[in-house]
């Protein structure tokens, strides 16, 4: 009894294994042979595809735009386009029509439909309108959903909210209603649908974004908004940073709204053109300008009334200083950083962390516009340095 129990504990339960017979050996050898010949077959077909790639490069680009690989002793070569698609991009984007789905009009024009696209085109959130209009005229646009690679959902929700067209609860309800009517959105889980949120708040304007848009492509000017929220709606693996909207009169080719002034003709050493919003750093700049009126221009701007600057007036003031100060406001990004490029002034920006929205422009600014952004500086240290600089300039 004891020996039997010990044997069971020693060896455990017995498993019956099938012995390797001659049939198994022959089957394994046959599998190796088939694998060898199939591999050779694929190798031969890839060499014969040379003619296809050659015609591709002749049709869509010059022979300098392709990388060539020699095909060994056969004398054939394989050509592959540079930069992924080379000079040819096969992409189809479907743009939802405002009359196609119940609820889109509310997200574009408000609950009463009284907000116009023209009014939303102005200001720093105008990208939501511009991108929509560009895609409507794009050669990549398709009117057939079944052949679309991407789907664009138009909404001017930031503008509509700012102008009182919808409140936060109505925005959330409208988005949920719109998405529930999109079968292609449900089919992909939203992965191939594009949404524009043109303000620092990003997709947080849609309170239920984490439930509905967590896989969708989001275009927004700022990636880091964890300063006020536990999570950020921006995902570097799928979302795209876009610049803020700058007035067309400053960005167009040819005759512009106004041209930059030579440094020798600029009146002020620095300026800050923005609203105080109760922020300590901004209030300090406004107060500092009263003590150094010949060095620093810092009027407190308003949305309306006599203190509101017109678009031409604004850029006239912005170009009249050597430095453009951009202390942190509600978020770490600022439209003044982009606007300073077009008046060729040095931009000094204070941010809690290095904002994602500066990543694209920072290097290009140094090369093309001679701009510079100083980040990670404490607001009080920035004010102290400016005060010392102004004192030394007297």
Legacy VTK file of the C-alpha trace (Angstrom):
# vtk DataFile Version 3.0
C-alpha trace
ASCII
DATASET POLYDATA
POINTS 394 float
0.000 0.000 0.000
2.719 2.379 1.055
4.804 1.622 -2.011
1.859 2.211 -4.301
1.046 5.578 -2.692
4.671 6.645 -2.842
4.791 5.682 -6.480
1.750 7.793 -7.183
3.281 10.763 -5.420
6.592 10.272 -7.183
5.408 9.917 -10.727
1.934 11.480 -10.531
-0.858 10.483 -12.917
0.305 8.495 -15.914
-0.114 9.991 -19.436
-0.326 7.816 -22.528
1.810 9.236 -25.360
1.485 8.246 -29.011
4.755 6.811 -30.354
6.390 8.485 -33.368
5.746 6.099 -36.232
7.110 6.008 -39.776
3.886 7.690 -40.939
4.625 10.709 -38.741
8.180 10.921 -40.074
7.001 10.823 -43.692
4.389 13.531 -42.956
6.995 15.816 -41.377
9.325 15.355 -44.361
6.473 16.134 -46.783
5.672 19.347 -44.853
9.290 20.498 -45.139
9.337 19.847 -48.891
6.042 21.696 -49.483
7.264 24.678 -47.408
10.483 24.834 -49.453
8.727 24.871 -52.832
6.036 27.376 -51.734
8.770 29.741 -50.491
10.598 29.467 -53.836
7.310 30.161 -55.621
6.784 33.400 -53.664
10.393 34.447 -54.306
9.921 33.985 -58.052
6.631 35.918 -58.090
8.237 38.853 -56.238
10.982 39.035 -58.892
8.402 39.013 -61.677
6.613 41.929 -59.997
9.468 44.186 -61.084
7.549 45.236 -64.163
4.595 46.350 -62.019
6.756 48.520 -59.763
8.582 49.953 -62.759
5.330 51.004 -64.406
4.187 52.393 -61.032
7.269 54.604 -60.755
6.985 55.711 -64.381
3.363 56.694 -63.897
3.530 58.409 -60.497
7.083 59.622 -60.125
10.550 59.839 -61.589
13.094 57.068 -61.189
14.917 59.246 -58.671
11.920 58.852 -56.323
12.308 55.089 -55.892
14.665 52.772 -54.058
15.952 49.813 -56.102
17.048 46.423 -54.884
19.039 44.058 -57.077
17.416 40.719 -57.796
20.580 38.633 -57.596
21.919 36.772 -60.608
18.643 36.899 -62.520
19.311 40.473 -63.612
15.934 41.666 -62.347
15.431 44.446 -59.792
12.622 45.491 -57.509
11.641 49.156 -57.266
9.835 50.521 -54.224
8.437 54.076 -53.910
10.111 56.524 -51.555
8.202 57.786 -48.500
5.648 55.003 -48.350
3.266 56.027 -51.115
5.810 58.036 -53.108
4.136 60.769 -55.129
0.884 58.824 -55.333
-1.593 58.674 -52.458
-4.743 56.620 -52.762
-6.975 57.980 -50.003
-10.715 58.550 -49.907
-12.435 60.677 -47.254
-16.178 60.850 -46.759
-17.532 64.112 -45.295
-20.877 63.812 -43.541
-23.477 66.275 -44.836
-25.211 68.536 -42.344
-28.625 67.325 -43.548
-27.657 63.669 -43.538
-27.820 62.973 -39.811
-30.141 64.468 -37.225
-28.105 66.499 -34.739
-25.177 67.648 -36.892
-26.832 70.996 -37.597
-27.111 71.671 -33.869
-23.373 71.021 -33.470
-22.662 73.425 -36.347
-25.179 76.240 -35.872
-26.654 75.860 -32.367
-30.052 74.769 -31.127
-31.824 77.614 -32.979
-29.616 77.497 -36.085
-28.740 81.188 -35.727
-24.942 80.871 -35.563
-23.337 81.207 -38.992
-20.254 79.437 -40.291
-18.824 82.853 -41.157
-18.881 83.940 -37.525
-17.206 80.684 -36.462
-14.526 81.144 -39.106
-13.064 84.082 -37.171
-10.734 83.817 -34.219
-8.530 81.076 -32.885
-11.178 78.347 -33.311
-11.664 78.939 -37.040
-9.824 75.725 -37.910
-13.025 73.778 -37.259
-14.602 75.573 -40.228
-11.494 75.752 -42.432
-10.711 72.045 -42.266
-14.328 71.220 -43.073
-14.348 73.520 -46.107
-11.003 72.239 -47.372
-12.169 68.629 -47.230
-15.361 69.512 -49.101
-13.165 70.731 -51.974
-10.457 68.084 -51.632
-9.605 65.737 -54.496
-9.539 62.954 -51.898
-13.202 63.412 -51.056
-15.598 60.631 -51.943
-19.391 60.589 -51.858
-19.551 56.821 -51.433
-19.298 55.607 -47.855
-18.506 52.062 -48.872
-15.230 53.106 -50.548
-14.108 55.617 -47.896
-10.925 55.099 -45.875
-11.754 57.902 -43.443
-14.903 59.739 -42.348
-14.985 63.408 -41.300
-17.642 64.587 -38.825
-18.209 68.380 -39.141
-18.953 70.302 -35.941
-18.303 73.901 -34.887
-18.968 73.010 -31.287
-16.400 75.303 -29.610
-17.737 78.339 -31.443
-21.342 77.290 -30.817
-20.653 76.906 -27.105
-18.859 80.252 -26.815
-21.702 82.041 -28.599
-24.382 80.469 -26.410
-25.780 78.161 -29.074
-25.431 75.030 -26.913
-24.512 74.338 -23.313
-22.313 71.462 -22.144
-25.240 69.112 -21.528
-26.736 69.829 -24.965
-23.370 69.278 -26.652
-23.058 65.875 -25.002
-26.602 64.869 -25.928
-26.182 66.021 -29.541
-22.942 64.088 -30.052
-24.427 60.893 -28.615
-27.478 61.264 -30.878
-25.318 61.864 -33.965
-22.970 58.932 -33.317
-25.870 56.550 -32.725
-26.999 57.172 -36.328
-23.644 56.314 -37.922
-23.413 52.625 -38.886
-19.867 53.035 -40.222
-18.829 54.530 -36.892
-20.158 51.471 -35.082
-18.599 49.148 -37.656
-15.044 50.379 -36.933
-15.571 51.410 -33.335
-14.893 54.970 -34.513
-11.302 54.234 -35.559
-11.675 55.760 -39.034
-13.695 58.832 -37.983
-12.096 62.274 -37.629
-13.212 64.980 -35.192
-11.885 68.548 -34.801
-11.733 70.171 -31.365
-9.920 73.469 -32.053
-9.413 74.785 -28.498
-7.158 73.913 -25.585
-10.028 71.972 -23.999
-9.789 69.441 -26.827
-12.297 66.606 -26.867
-13.306 67.384 -23.274
-15.978 69.649 -24.786
-17.799 66.350 -25.358
-18.142 65.036 -21.818
-18.589 61.425 -22.927
-15.558 61.434 -25.224
-13.895 58.613 -23.233
-16.842 56.339 -23.995
-17.451 57.231 -27.640
-14.252 58.786 -29.097
-11.517 56.816 -27.349
-10.555 55.164 -30.668
-11.337 58.021 -33.068
-8.845 60.449 -34.649
-8.892 63.831 -32.905
-7.400 67.031 -34.346
-6.605 69.575 -31.627
-4.030 72.357 -30.984
-2.978 71.035 -27.590
-2.184 67.609 -26.250
-1.543 68.068 -22.531
-4.628 68.977 -20.492
-3.979 66.903 -17.387
-3.422 70.134 -15.437
-7.177 70.396 -14.750
-8.287 66.816 -15.395
-7.153 63.373 -14.343
-6.850 62.156 -17.936
-6.046 63.697 -21.303
-8.209 63.117 -24.368
-5.098 63.302 -26.555
-3.424 60.054 -27.602
-0.106 60.341 -29.429
-0.715 57.056 -31.274
-3.796 58.274 -33.158
-4.443 61.992 -32.621
-2.870 64.940 -34.460
-1.739 68.361 -33.214
-2.873 71.225 -35.452
-1.922 74.924 -35.215
-4.346 77.533 -33.985
-6.197 79.581 -36.577
-4.298 82.696 -37.686
-6.060 85.390 -39.728
-5.953 84.623 -43.463
-4.772 88.153 -44.125
-1.480 87.302 -42.398
-0.911 83.793 -43.751
-1.805 84.234 -47.422
0.829 84.450 -50.148
1.376 87.763 -51.910
-0.149 90.895 -50.421
-0.790 90.442 -46.709
-2.779 92.398 -44.146
0.450 94.074 -43.047
4.171 93.372 -43.188
6.642 93.001 -40.285
8.518 96.100 -39.116
12.328 96.257 -39.025
13.590 95.846 -35.457
15.027 99.376 -35.478
11.543 100.807 -36.059
9.747 98.902 -33.320
8.628 101.122 -30.466
8.557 98.660 -27.574
10.979 96.147 -26.197
8.110 93.772 -25.413
4.350 93.531 -25.408
1.578 91.366 -24.070
-1.713 91.488 -25.947
-4.298 89.403 -24.173
-6.920 89.274 -21.460
-5.906 89.109 -17.794
-8.454 86.398 -16.867
-7.484 86.900 -13.231
-4.089 85.224 -13.778
-1.330 86.538 -11.493
1.374 86.643 -14.166
-0.830 88.543 -16.600
-1.978 91.007 -13.944
1.668 91.654 -13.039
2.515 92.399 -16.680
-0.344 94.894 -16.934
0.854 96.583 -13.747
4.480 96.539 -14.902
3.507 98.293 -18.133
2.286 101.255 -16.075
5.778 101.694 -14.610
7.607 101.224 -17.930
5.204 102.609 -20.560
8.021 103.258 -23.039
9.329 99.670 -22.851
6.309 97.438 -22.314
2.890 97.599 -23.951
0.308 95.567 -22.068
-3.291 96.766 -22.405
-5.980 94.488 -21.019
-7.916 93.428 -24.088
-11.666 92.875 -24.146
-14.011 90.754 -26.239
-16.185 93.800 -26.920
-16.378 97.526 -26.310
-13.845 100.315 -26.944
-10.878 98.237 -25.689
-11.402 95.529 -28.300
-8.802 95.633 -31.073
-9.743 94.994 -34.693
-7.760 92.391 -36.609
-5.525 94.966 -38.320
-5.023 96.931 -35.104
-4.086 93.774 -33.229
-1.280 92.842 -35.633
-0.103 96.462 -35.780
0.448 96.330 -32.019
1.926 92.816 -32.127
4.581 93.748 -34.710
5.597 96.906 -32.826
7.731 95.084 -30.214
10.865 92.991 -30.339
9.476 90.404 -27.914
6.001 88.918 -27.694
5.172 87.843 -24.129
2.777 84.931 -23.725
2.301 84.084 -20.024
0.275 80.993 -19.263
-3.500 81.430 -19.233
-6.169 78.742 -18.992
-3.888 76.227 -20.687
-0.302 75.801 -21.829
-0.877 76.664 -25.488
-1.374 80.181 -26.828
-2.383 81.492 -30.229
0.055 84.417 -29.851
2.899 81.956 -30.284
1.690 81.184 -33.808
0.755 84.784 -34.594
4.232 86.022 -33.666
5.678 83.977 -36.544
4.010 86.255 -39.053
5.278 89.496 -37.556
8.756 88.006 -36.939
9.040 88.774 -33.241
10.668 86.726 -30.505
8.045 84.800 -28.535
8.583 84.268 -24.804
6.051 81.762 -23.555
5.495 80.491 -20.032
4.106 76.973 -19.775
3.810 74.441 -16.949
5.224 71.774 -19.233
6.486 71.856 -22.781
3.192 71.966 -24.700
2.671 69.433 -27.484
1.309 72.160 -29.720
4.747 73.756 -29.993
6.471 70.606 -31.183
5.929 71.163 -34.907
6.512 74.921 -35.010
9.423 75.209 -32.601
12.134 73.966 -34.974
10.564 75.508 -38.058
10.301 78.841 -36.284
14.023 78.929 -35.599
14.788 78.297 -39.271
12.091 80.292 -41.045
10.857 83.042 -38.786
13.659 83.581 -36.280
11.266 83.003 -33.368
12.124 81.461 -30.040
9.964 80.086 -27.248
11.235 80.061 -23.670
9.309 77.422 -21.734
9.359 76.008 -18.229
10.012 79.404 -16.610
8.203 80.380 -13.422
5.943 83.377 -13.997
7.419 85.342 -11.110
10.961 84.736 -12.421
9.909 85.900 -15.891
8.384 89.106 -14.481
11.488 89.704 -12.340
13.796 89.286 -15.341
11.696 91.685 -17.412
11.719 94.258 -14.628
15.519 94.083 -14.382
15.885 94.326 -18.173
13.645 97.399 -18.318
15.579 99.056 -15.481
18.870 98.505 -17.272
17.496 99.939 -20.480
16.685 103.244 -18.876
LINES 1 395
394 0 1 2 3 4 5 6 7 8 9 10 11 12 13 14 15 16 17 18 19 20 21 22 23 24 25 26 27 28 29 30 31 32 33 34 35 36 37 38 39 40 41 42 43 44 45 46 47 48 49 50 51 52 53 54 55 56 57 58 59 60 61 62 63 64 65 66 67 68 69 70 71 72 73 74 75 76 77 78 79 80 81 82 83 84 85 86 87 88 89 90 91 92 93 94 95 96 97 98 99 100 101 102 103 104 105 106 107 108 109 110 111 112 113 114 115 116 117 118 119 120 121 122 123 124 125 126 127 128 129 130 131 132 133 134 135 136 137 138 139 140 141 142 143 144 145 146 147 148 149 150 151 152 153 154 155 156 157 158 159 160 161 162 163 164 165 166 167 168 169 170 171 172 173 174 175 176 177 178 179 180 181 182 183 184 185 186 187 188 189 190 191 192 193 194 195 196 197 198 199 200 201 202 203 204 205 206 207 208 209 210 211 212 213 214 215 216 217 218 219 220 221 222 223 224 225 226 227 228 229 230 231 232 233 234 235 236 237 238 239 240 241 242 243 244 245 246 247 248 249 250 251 252 253 254 255 256 257 258 259 260 261 262 263 264 265 266 267 268 269 270 271 272 273 274 275 276 277 278 279 280 281 282 283 284 285 286 287 288 289 290 291 292 293 294 295 296 297 298 299 300 301 302 303 304 305 306 307 308 309 310 311 312 313 314 315 316 317 318 319 320 321 322 323 324 325 326 327 328 329 330 331 332 333 334 335 336 337 338 339 340 341 342 343 344 345 346 347 348 349 350 351 352 353 354 355 356 357 358 359 360 361 362 363 364 365 366 367 368 369 370 371 372 373 374 375 376 377 378 379 380 381 382 383 384 385 386 387 388 389 390 391 392 393
